[in-house]
């Protein structure tokens, strides 16, 4: 049998917890008064805030024999009962979820991921992911790397749409992963930024690390020495300035977590809709306040890669999502701009 062509559907059980079943009771002390319930449970039992909230939502945390919300401010003398059970093993389960397939051969599959879809399962999001959808179509995927991420060579943030490349077998996975490491894969994004970029093009070279104060965010540094930050490079080109925004084409030369978002936020031009990195909840154009976008205005529009078996160069494009197109039309109308001028700037992406 040709080892290169052997594919197996990947659906292993994966244990996500070392917890053991246990029951705890304690009375709130004066020192603990005023703490949020979820924070106190997380701190006392060395759990993540998410895990503490899971226990609360499951009715496993009682205050004076009653359920409570995680935001409850605990009071002196309250008796808190906490029942901890191990999480059930997570599974990459097949689900019938439609996918927009841009390209497929015996080794790879390229999907136009919609905003709102997580790439792979994890604590708190075991279903509805891209991996679940791929398994749901009977898709054989590579078995390299993390067991919950079969086939996944790179990722897109949940609220970023566009092209994601998936490996069908282990050899394809290894070759694609090496291409990403060697920066041979060409990744092009379209973003709408708050404010006007003065230059027509530019480069951001700031190392990226986890924000020590807000763990859901990343932060940029000028030195890779501080906090084990990793070097990152983002090149950009201005396509159009519309009202108080800049429409840009972005080339990624590294693939750090939240790279585009944190880089542009650091230079005070956050991606429109990206409230995690400082963007306004509602964009204001002149005297007009637009409805919330409900996602980031960031789209992985083009991807070029070498086919892992044949060595052929393949370039793919993901159509501009309707919700971004509609939002951009609102921005254009609010700014009194010419739609034809913006369409011309985006001609290769629409």
N, C-alpha and C positions, 0 to 999 in steps of 0.2 A: 504493500500500500504506500502511496505517495504521502510521506509524513507532512509535506507542505500543505496538502489539500485536506487533511483530516480536521474536521470541525466537530465539536461536541457542544450541545446546549449546556450552558453553565448555570447551575442553580443550587449552589451549596448552601448548607446552613452555616451561619457565622455567629459565634457567640460574641456579644457586645458588652458583657459585664462580668466582673468577678464578684459581684455582690452575692451574699447569702441571705436567706430569709431570716429576718430578725424583728423583734418587737421591742420598742423603747417607749418609756414614759418619763416625762420630766415636768417640773413646775417652773414657770417663768420667774427668773430672778430679777432683782432691781436693775442689774446691769443690762439685762436683755430687753427691758421695757422700751417700746417704741420701734423695735426692729420689725422689718417686714417678715412675714411668716416664711416666704420662700427663701429669703436670704438667711434667716436663722437656721432653717433646716439644712440648707446647703453647707453652711459653715460648721454646724455642730457635727454633721455626719460625713463631712468631706465629700460632698456630692457637687456636681455641676448645678448651676441654677436651673438649667433645662430639666435635669433629672429630678430635682426637688419639685419643680412645677408639675412634672408628670405624676409624682406620688400624690400631690395635692389634688390634681384633677381626677385621679382615680379613686378618691375618697379614702386614701390610706393615711391621711393626716387629719386627726380630729382635735378640736379644741373644746374641752369640757364636753366631750362625747358628741360634738357637732362638727360637720364639715365647714370649711372656711375657704376664702379666696387667698391666693398667694400674696396679694397686696395688703392683707389684713395686718394692722399694726398690733403686735402682741402686747398684752397688759399684765401687770404683776399679779401673781397668784393663779393665772390660767394654767390648767393642766393639759399638756399636749401629748398626744399619743401618736406615734409614728410606726407604721408597719412597712418594712422594706422587703420587697420581693425582687428576685432577679428579673431583669428584662427578658422576655421571651427571645429566643434567637432570631435575628433578622434574616430574612430570606430575600433573594432577588427573585421575586415572583413574576411570572408572565402576566401581562395585562393587555387587554385589547384597547390600544390607544392609537389613533391615526397618527402617522408620521409623514412628513414631507421629505421624500427621498430625492436627493439631488444627483447622486451617483452611486453605483454599486457594481462590484465585480467579485471574483472569487476570494479576494483578500481584504477588501475594505468596503465600507459603506459610509457615505456622507449624508448627514441629515441637516435640514434647515430647522433648527430648534426654535420653538416659539418662546417668547418671554413668559416667565411664570413656571416653566418646567425645570425641575432640578435634574442634573445629569445622572446622578446615581443615588441609591438609597443610603440612609444614615439614620442616626437617632433622631426621631421626630418626623422623618419623612420616608417611611418604608415603601410607599406606593406612589404611583403617578409619575415616576421618573422616566428618563430616556431609556435607561437600562430595562426597566419593566416593559416599556413599549417594544423594544427590540426583541426581548424574549417572547413577547406576546405574538410576534409574527413568525415564531419558530426559528429565530435567528441564531446560528452558531456564532459564538464569540470567543476571542482569545481568552486564555486562562492565566495570563501573566499578571503579576501585581496583586493588589488588594482584591480579596474574594468578592467584595460587594461592588467592584468596578470592572466586571468583565468587559474586555474590548476597549476600555476608555484609555486613550493615549494622551488627551489633553481635555481641558474643561472650559465651559463658559459659565459665567455667573447666572444665577436663576433668572434675574431680570434683564439679561442680555440675550438678544436673539441672534440667529445666524448659523453659519456653517460649523459643524463639529464632525470630526473624522473619527471613525471607530474601526478597530481591527477585528477581523473575523478569525484569525488564527495566530498562534504564538510567534511564528517567524515574522509575519507582517507586523505584529505588535512591536517586536524588538527593533525591526528596521525603521518603523515610523518613529518610535521613541528616540532612536539615535538621530534621526533627521531633525526632530525638534530640539534635541540637545545641541546639535551642531548648527542650529539656527538656519537650516536649509529650507524650512517650510515658510512660505510667504503668507503672512496674515494681514489682511487689510480690513479696517473697521471704518464705519461712518458714525460720527458723534455730533450732537448739537451741544454747544457749551454756553454757559452764561457769560456775558460780556464780550467785548471785541478783542480778539488777538491782534496786536499791532502789526506783526510781521506776516508775510505770505506763507512762510514755512519755518519750521524750527525743530529742535531736538531737545528732549528732556532726559537728562542722565542723572537720576537720583536713586540711590539704593533704597530698597523697600524691606520693611520688617513689620512684625505684628505690633500694633499699638499697645504699649504696656498698660495703659489706663482703660482703654475700651477694646476688649478682646475680639469684638466682632469686626473691627476695622484694621486696616493696615496704615502705616505711616511711612513717609519718605525722609531719607537722610542724605546729606552730601557725602558721608563717609560710610564705607562698608564695614568699618571697624566697630562702630557703635551698635551694640545690641545684636550682633551677628546679622546685620542687614545684608541683603543680597543685591548685587548690581542689577540695574534695570535700565533699559533704553527704549524710549518712545519717540518716533519721528512723526511729524504732522505737517499737513498742507492745508491752508485755508481754501475752501471751495466757494464760500459766500458769507457775507455779513448781513444779517437780517435783523432789523430792529436792534435790540440789545444783545444779540446772540451771534455766535460764530459756528458755521457749519464746516466741519473739518473731515479730512481723510487721514486716517491714522495707520501707521505701519508699526507693528510690534517686532522688536528684535530680541526680546526676552519674553518669557511668559509667567511673570510673577502674579500672585493672587491680587486681584483688583487693580492691576497695574495702570490701565488707562485712567480709571476713576481716581486713584490716589495721586497720580502724577498731575493731572489737570487741576484737581482740587488744591494741590500744593502751590501751584502758580496762580491760584485764585480765579480759576475758570472751571468750576465744577460742571460735570455732565448734567444737563437738564434732567430733572426728575430724580436725581440721586441725592436724596435728603440725608443719607448716611454720611456723605462726604460734603455736606454744607450747601447743597442746592436748595432753592426755595421750594416749598411744598406746591406753590402755584406760580408759574412764570408770569411776570408782568411786562407787557410791551407798551411803553408810553403810559397811557391812562387805562389801558385794558388789562384786566387780570384774567388769564386763561384758566379753564378747568384743569384740575390735576391730571397729569399724564398717566399716573398709576404704574409706571415702570421707568427704567432709565432709557434715555434717548441714546442708545448704543447698540450697534448692529454689526455683527461679523459678516461683512458683505462679500469678501473674496478670500479664497484660499488656494494656494498653489503648492503642490507636493509631488515627489517622485514616487511613482507606483512601485511598491516594494518588490514585486517579482520581475517586472519587465524593465524597470528603469525609465519608463516613459514619463514625461512631465505632464501633469494634469492640472488644469486651472478650473475652478468652480466659482459660481456666483450664486448668492442667495438673494432673491427678490426683496425689495424694500417692504417691510411689513405694513399692512394697511393702517394700523393705529399710528405708526410713526408718520406715514404719508399724510394722514388726516390732521395730525397735530401740527405738522410743518405748514400745511395749508392755512391753519388758523394763525400761526405766527406770521406768515407772509401777508395775510389779509389785515391783521392787526397793525403791522408795520407799514402798510400801504405800498408794499413792494410788488414788483412784476413777477407773477408766477412763471412766466416764460424764462426769465433770467435764472431762477432757481432750478427749473427743470433742465436748463442747459448745463448748469454746474453739476447736476446729478445724473446726467444722461447715461452714463455707463453703469448706473446702479438701479435705475427704475425698471 
